[in-house]
C-alpha cells in the first residue's frame, strides 16, 4: 500500500470555463461516503449495496447559499475503476461557479465530518492507476499524449501507446536479454564441470542482435517522428513578396498582418497548419532588410536563427518582379536541407513576362502560387507532406513512439549492452557480461515502471493537469 493513496482525492476533470456539462471526480477509500453525505438521490437508494457502474439522478443542496443543483452520479467500485479505487463522478451543469461551489462544499464537508479528503495533485488519478497496476508507466505517458494530441495522427499514436505498444516492444527486448543472461549465469554455475552451455562466439552474436534491435528503436522511420510541436517550416524572402498572405491563405484565416508597405512583419510569427494529420509549424519571418534600424536588425537576427533551425525552408519570391535580383539580396549560400521554391503573385499579369529562375534554384521543387486566387496552394500542401512522408526531414532529436525519458532509458540500456559486448570481445569473465546485461534489463524496466523512483514518477506526473 502506498501512503499517498490513503487519502481520498477530488478535482474537476473537465477544463475550466463554461460548458454544457462539467465533471468532478472523487477517488479513494472514502469516495462513496463523501458523496453519500451531501447527495439526495431520486428516488432513495441504499448506497451500501449499490452495484458498480451505477448511475444515479438527484441533487445537491448548498445549505449556506440555499441553492439546489441537479446532478448525475456515476459510481464505480474498486477494483473496477480507472484508479482501482472507489470512484464517484459528479456530472453537473458546466458553470464555473457551480463547479467551484461543489469542490469547496465537498472539501469543507469532508473536514467537518473528519474524512481524509483533499484536492488532487497534477496527474494523481493517473498516478494511482499506475501505482495500483491498472496501467504501466509508458501507458500513463500515453494518457498525457492523448490529452495533448493536436492531430488525428498524434491521437492514434497516443492511443497505441496507451494500449501498450511501447511496453510490448520493450518487454520483447527485455525477454531476449533475460534469456541470454540465464544461459550465461548457468554457464557460470557449471564452469567447474567443463560443460560449455553457451560459447563466447554465440554470446557475441546474440549481443550483436540485441544492439541492432535496440538501435532500431532510436532510428525509426521519419514518418513516425512527427511531433506535436510540428515540423519547423520557415517562409523566407524579401519584404512584401507575400509571405504573410501565403500563410493566411493556407490557414484560411488572418494570422499575420498584411499591408502593401514593405516590412510589416518585424517579428517571428508562428502558426500551426495540419495537413493529412501532419502538423506543420509555419514561421513567418521578417523580410530581408540590411537597414541599420535597431528593431529590423533584431528581426533579421531572429529570422536567420529560424532559418538555421528550419526543417523545411520555403523560399518565397515575388513573381511580378525580377527574380534574379531578389536572389542576390538573399543570403542563400549556406542553404541546406529541405527547400521548396515559391513564385508568388502569379495572378499579376506581369508575372507572365518572367519565366526563368536562377540555376541554383532549379534543383528544388517549384510551385507558382497566388494568395489572392488560391492558385498553387494545394500543390504547395502536397510538397510539404511529401517532404515528411518521403523521409527527407531530419528529426533525429525526436520520436513519436518514445518520449524523451524513454529514449534516454533506451540509450543508457544500449550503453550497458555495449559494455557487455566489450567484455565478450575481450574474453573477460562471464560475470562481467552478466552484470552489464542486468544493468540493461533494469534500465529498460524504468520505461514501463518495473524499476522506478520517486524522481521518475514526479517528473512524469508533474506534466499532467489537475483532474487527470
C-alpha positions, 0 to 999 in steps of 0.5 A: 500500500502506498501512503499517498493513496490513503487519502481520498482525492477530488478535482474537476476533470473537465477544463475550466470555463463554461460548458454544457456539462462539467465533471468532478471526480472523487477517488479513494477509500472514502469516495462513496461516503463523501458523496453519500453525505451531501447527495439526495438521490431520486428516488432513495437508494441504499448506497451500501449495496449499490452495484458498480457502474451505477448511475444515479439522478438527484441533487445537491443542496448548498445549505449556506447559499440555499441553492439546489443543483441537479446532478448525475452520479456515476459510481464505480467500485474498486477494483473496477475503476480507472484508479482501482479505487472507489470512484464517484463522478459528479456530472453537473451543469458546466458553470464555473461557479457551480463547479467551484461551489461543489469542490469547496462544499465537498472539501469543507464537508469532508473536514467537518465530518473528519474524512481524509479528503483533499484536492488532487495533485497534477496527474494523481488519478493517473498516478494511482492507476499506475501505482495500483497496476491498472496501467504501466508507466509508458501507458500513463505517458500515453494518457498525457499524449492523448490529452495533448494530441493536436492531430488525428495522427498524434491521437492514434499514436497516443492511443497505441501507446496507451494500449501498450505498444511501447511496453510490448516492444520493450518487454520483447527486448527485455525477454531476449536479454533475460534469456541470454543472461540465464544461459550465461549465469548457468554457464557460470554455475557449471564452469567447474564441470567443463560443460560449455552451455553457451560459447563466447562466439554465440554470446557475441552474436546474440549481443550483436542482435540485441544492439541492432534491435535496440538501435532500431528503436532510436532510428525509426522511420521519419514518418513516425517522428512527427511531433506535436510541436510540428515540423519547423517550416520557415517562409523566407524572402524579401519584404512584401513578396507575400509571405504573410498572405501565403500563410493566411491563405493556407490557414484560411484565416488572418494570422499575420498582418498584411499591408502593401508597405514593405516590412510589416512583419518585424517579428517571428510569427508562428502558426500551426497548419495540419495537413493529412494529420501532419502538423506543420509549424509555419514561421513567418519571418521578417523580410530581408532588410540590411537597414541599420534600424535597431528593431529590423536588425533584431528581426533579421537576427531572429529570422536567420536563427529560424532559418538555421533551425528550419526543417523545411525552408520555403523560399518565397519570391515575388513573381511580378518582379525580377527574380534574379535580383531578389536572389542576390539580396538573399543570403542563400549560400549556406542553404541546406536541407529541405527547400521548396521554391515559391513564385508568388503573385502569379495572378499579376499579369506581369508575372507572365513576362518572367519565366526563368529562375536562377540555376541554383534554384532549379534543383528544388521543387517549384510551385507558382502560387497566388494568395489572392486566387488560391492558385498553387496552394494545394500543390504547395500542401502536397510538397510539404507532406511529401517532404515528411512522408518521403523521409527527407526531414531530419528529426533525429532529436525526436520520436513519436513512439518514445518520449524523451525519458524513454529514449534516454532509458533506451540509450543508457540500456544500449550503453550497458549492452555495449559494455557487455559486448566489450567484455565478450570481445575481450574474453573477460569473465562471464560475470562481467557480461552478466552484470552489464546485461542486468544493468540493461534489463533494469534500465529498460524496466524504468520505461514501463515502471518495473524499476522506478523512483520517486524522481521518475514518477514526479517528473512524469506526473508533474506534466499532467493537469489537475483532474487527470 
